[in-house]
Amino acid sequence: MASASDRIAIQRALISVSDKTGVVELARALNDRGVEIWSTGGSAALLRKSGINAIDVSAVTEFPEIMDGRVKTLHPKIHGGLLGRADIDGEVMREHGISPIDLLVVNLYPFAATIARADASFAEAVENIDIGGPAMLRAAAKNHARVSTIVNPTNYAELLAAIACGGPTLAQRRAWAATTFAHCAQYDGRVAEYLGARAENPGTPEVFPPTLHLSYRRADVLRYGENPHQGAALYLEHPVHPGSIGAAHVHQGKALSYNNIADADAALACVRVFDEPACVIVKHANPCGVAVAANLSEAYERAYACDPVSAYGGIIAFNRPLDGDTARLFVERQFVEVVIAPAFHERALAALASKSNIRVLDIGPLAAVGASLDIKRIAGGVLVQDSDLDRLTPAALKVVSQRAPLAQEMSDLLFAWRVAMYVKSNAIVYAHGGRTIGIGAGQMSRVVSAEIAAWKAKAANLPVAGAVLASDAFFPFRDGIDAAAKAGIRAVIQPGGSMRDKEVIDAADEHGIAMVFTGVRHFRH
């Protein structure tokens, strides 16, 4: 518990915000408590319009805002008021007429929002680089022994509660200071990346900027990592992308583990690519069963049948709101770690409540995933690449065999190709009728992956005859096609591009297999 000496009463506040969410209510509450408020520009005008007494900073500094507001707070009476130390700088402050500022409420020019607009010009972006704001924030946060610094409207309620108790504690001021420096670091990182990528030509930015600044907030400390002897935590982007695992609402269940989160993310990535009602079951980051159908119950039944053994203890993801009948199907049949859906009907939640340890993640609407950077840690640095997005259309396919795929075969080929994108390389997916019937994942040999897919289908008592095959990369030799034909595969989708493509195509023609090339590889390491 904080001691009385920890608390610093708020007598004077400087408020200057771009995000004006809740600022009027905050300022009114401060006014009601007798706090003197200084403000600038649009913030001051809004406060006065709302009947709140706010003193212009220019009246304090006795110097007008100039250069279209570029210069207004860069003044000793402001920075001295923020940096002045209790019991040390009192004399010099009195000598120069500097009043102490106890609270700084500032958030910065909307640089990130500006550059996110497709029509934002380089000049407009530069104009939205804040100078005075970060300078004040750094000054106040450095002097957190005396000054409270708030950058986020979500902290307003905590601030007012602390003031009601006599003032913020040292622990609160220190935490807010850390948040402030993180806020400034993220802001400066965005600016550095934007300018660095446009140093040569503002109109043609580099895809990968000269420096990369990663900024995430800790959302949770996990029980352990991949293994019990490893510590772990979950850090999230700000803002969190909607429709993601990080933004999910947890209805029930034990705390998510490191592996739960990683597998759930893999399941969600796969299930969101399908337009029809779909179910994806993931185990150890690989899909072990995927299906589309007229409804979720049928999709689950078909996905589960692909590999019932691996489905035990798996992650189940749906791309439609989960209904009660479907929930009861898997609750009564199998052990489930995590269930994911864009929404849950009340009857589904009631069925899931009977197994209280199941983690139930409501991720909300499945927002489209845009282009982003994929980052992988290595010793001494990171590897960065574009995200591997599904852009394949039927028109982009090239039929290279003598026999073209039938309509149902083409539908299955596209389905299997989408699944293969989310299977660890070397990836082979057998599919038929909008469902997987065998998946070979993560093998050093593509032929072995094909053999595993065939073995999985046989183990699940699912006939391969008439099925299709998707391979995430080209076949370097014809042996993979020979093995597929022996299993009963009738059509193949693969990137092509091998020096032995003709040999592979000839093998397909010998077996009467339809083969299409995508021209795109989907390795997933």
Summary of the structure (lengths in Angstrom):
residues: 525
radius of gyration: 29.7
end to end distance: 49.2
largest distance: 96.3
contacts: 1749
relative contact order: 0.06
helix: 39%
strand: 20%
